[in-house]
């Protein structure tokens, strides 16, 4: 029975979660476009929001990029420049710094939602729940660091990479690579997969609308009323 649950959790559940994420996001966009937003509360506690949001977004973007590159890069590719133990130590240091930055920012955002009466009154249950889930996920991620330090040979990191690569390439037997892995890694993975399930039903859907075009949009010249020449500088 335990073997079946293990296969269900780490071999089948990831595909169910991704299907819910994609189909759920599509349905929500088609049926509830007015809810396709992040639910801003920027008029309240603006300083705490600005600092917390910046720390959270910088940290989470680094973590997402690091997890993607670290888990999905084949061993044969990165071993040309770095060994598995060195890669694991790099992941521990960089992930620890980014995770701490993200944790501080998210804690500030969650504190705003929970302890400011006006913000809490305008927050939905889903708003608070998704922040709480992300907070627990970050705690679990930071909790993996001491375990990783205890496996400096890079073996556990390679097991996690093999699992992720088998999942994204639809190869059978992915769950077998997580047999014997410490519970905290499994909990971190399982909650991460569950966040995919919660994604289309929460404020996280605004990620699909990230204004990437803003970065490459042409500058706009700004002129003062009656001025003959444009002001030095520009705005986006």
C-alpha positions in Angstrom: 0.0 0.0 0.0 2.8 2.4 0.9 4.5 1.7 -2.4 1.3 2.5 -4.3 0.9 5.8 -2.4 4.5 6.7 -3.2 4.0 6.1 -6.9 0.7 8.0 -6.8 2.3 11.0 -5.0 5.5 11.3 -7.0 4.7 9.5 -10.3 1.1 10.3 -11.1 0.1 13.3 -9.0 2.6 15.7 -10.8 0.8 15.1 -14.1 -2.6 15.6 -12.5 -1.4 18.9 -10.9 0.0 20.3 -14.2 -3.2 19.3 -16.0 -5.3 21.2 -13.4 -2.9 24.2 -13.6 -3.2 24.5 -17.4 -6.9 23.7 -17.9 -7.9 25.6 -14.8 -6.0 28.7 -15.9 -7.6 28.5 -19.3 -11.1 28.1 -17.9 -10.7 30.9 -15.5 -9.4 33.2 -18.2 -12.4 32.4 -20.4 -15.0 32.6 -17.7 -13.8 34.9 -15.0 -11.5 37.5 -16.6 -12.4 40.2 -14.0 -10.9 38.0 -11.3 -7.6 37.7 -13.4 -5.6 40.0 -11.1 -3.4 40.1 -8.1 -5.9 41.9 -5.8 -3.8 45.0 -5.0 -4.0 46.6 -1.5 -1.2 49.1 -2.3 -3.0 52.0 -0.7 -2.6 50.5 2.8 0.8 50.1 4.5 2.6 51.0 1.3 6.1 50.9 2.7 5.7 47.4 4.1 4.1 46.3 0.8 6.9 47.8 -1.3 9.7 46.3 0.7 8.0 42.9 1.3 6.9 42.6 -2.3 10.4 43.4 -3.7 12.1 41.0 -1.4 9.6 38.3 -2.2 9.7 38.6 -5.9 13.5 38.9 -6.2 13.9 35.8 -4.0 11.1 33.7 -5.7 12.4 34.5 -9.2 15.9 33.4 -8.3 14.6 30.2 -6.6 12.4 29.3 -9.6 15.3 29.8 -12.0 17.7 27.9 -9.7 15.3 25.0 -9.3 14.5 24.8 -13.0 18.2 24.9 -14.1 19.5 22.8 -11.2 16.9 20.0 -11.5 16.6 19.8 -15.3 20.2 20.2 -16.4 21.5 16.7 -17.2 24.5 15.6 -15.2 26.5 15.0 -18.3 26.2 18.7 -19.2 27.1 20.4 -15.9 29.9 17.9 -15.0 31.9 19.5 -17.8 32.5 22.5 -15.6 31.5 21.5 -12.0 31.2 18.3 -10.0 28.0 17.1 -8.3 29.3 18.0 -4.7 30.3 21.4 -5.9 26.9 22.0 -7.6 25.2 20.9 -4.4 27.2 23.3 -2.3 26.5 26.1 -4.8 22.8 25.3 -4.6 22.9 25.3 -0.7 24.6 28.7 -0.5 22.7 30.5 -3.3 19.4 28.9 -2.5 19.9 29.7 1.2 20.4 33.3 0.5 17.6 33.6 -2.0 15.3 31.6 0.2 16.0 33.8 3.2 15.4 37.0 1.2 12.1 35.5 -0.1 11.1 34.3 3.3 11.6 37.7 4.9 9.5 39.4 2.1 6.7 36.9 2.2 6.6 37.1 6.0 6.1 40.8 5.7 3.3 40.4 3.1 1.6 37.7 5.2 1.8 39.9 8.3 0.1 42.7 6.4 -2.7 40.4 5.5 -3.2 38.9 8.9 -2.6 41.8 11.3 -4.0 44.9 9.5 -7.7 44.9 10.1 -8.5 46.9 6.9 -6.3 44.7 4.6 -7.7 41.5 6.1 -11.3 42.8 5.6 -10.5 43.2 1.9 -8.7 39.9 1.5 -10.4 36.7 0.4 -9.8 33.4 2.1 -7.9 32.3 -1.1 -5.5 35.4 -0.8 -4.5 34.4 2.8 -4.4 30.7 2.1 -2.0 30.9 -0.9 0.3 33.2 1.0 0.3 30.7 3.9 1.0 27.8 1.6 3.9 29.7 0.0 5.2 30.5 3.5 5.1 26.9 4.6 6.8 25.9 1.3 9.6 28.3 1.9 10.0 27.0 5.5 10.3 23.4 4.1 12.7 24.6 1.5 15.0 26.2 4.1 14.6 23.1 6.3 16.2 21.0 3.5 19.5 22.9 3.8 20.8 21.0 7.0 19.8 17.7 5.3 21.7 18.7 2.1 24.8 19.6 4.2 24.6 16.0 5.5 24.8 14.7 1.9 27.7 16.6 0.5 28.5 13.9 -2.0 25.7 15.2 -4.2 23.9 11.8 -4.4 20.5 13.1 -3.1 20.7 16.1 -5.4 21.2 13.7 -8.3 18.2 11.6 -7.2 16.0 14.7 -7.2 17.3 15.7 -10.6 16.7 12.2 -12.1 13.1 12.4 -10.7 12.4 15.8 -12.2 13.9 14.9 -15.5 11.9 11.6 -15.7 8.7 13.5 -14.9 9.2 16.2 -17.6 10.2 13.7 -20.2 7.4 11.3 -19.4 9.7 8.4 -18.6 8.4 5.6 -16.3 9.8 4.9 -12.9 10.3 8.5 -11.8 9.0 7.9 -8.3 11.6 5.2 -7.7 14.3 7.9 -7.5 12.8 9.4 -4.4 12.8 6.1 -2.4 15.0 6.6 0.6 15.1 10.4 0.3 14.6 12.3 3.5 11.0 13.2 4.4 11.6 17.0 4.2 12.5 16.8 0.5 9.4 14.7 -0.2 7.2 17.2 1.8 8.8 20.1 -0.1 8.1 18.4 -3.5 4.6 17.3 -2.5 3.6 20.8 -1.4 5.2 22.3 -4.5 3.1 20.1 -6.7 0.0 21.0 -4.6 0.7 24.7 -5.4 0.3 23.8 -9.0 -3.2 22.6 -8.2 -4.1 25.7 -6.2 -2.6 28.0 -8.9 -5.7 28.6 -11.1 -8.0 29.1 -8.1 -5.8 31.8 -6.5 -4.2 35.2 -7.2 -1.2 33.4 -8.6 -2.8 33.4 -12.1 -1.6 36.9 -12.6 1.8 35.4 -13.3 0.5 34.5 -16.8 0.0 38.2 -17.4 3.5 39.4 -16.3 4.3 42.5 -18.4 7.4 41.1 -20.1 7.0 43.5 -23.0 7.6 46.4 -20.6 11.3 45.6 -20.5 11.7 46.1 -24.3 9.1 48.7 -24.9 10.4 51.9 -26.6 11.0 54.9 -24.4 8.4 57.6 -24.3 9.5 61.3 -24.5 8.0 63.6 -22.0 7.5 67.3 -22.7 6.6 70.1 -20.3 3.6 72.2 -21.3 5.0 74.9 -23.6 8.5 73.5 -23.6 10.4 73.5 -26.9 12.6 70.6 -26.1 11.9 67.3 -24.4 12.9 66.7 -20.8 16.1 64.8 -20.4 15.3 61.2 -19.6 12.2 59.2 -20.3 9.6 57.1 -18.7 8.2 53.7 -19.5 
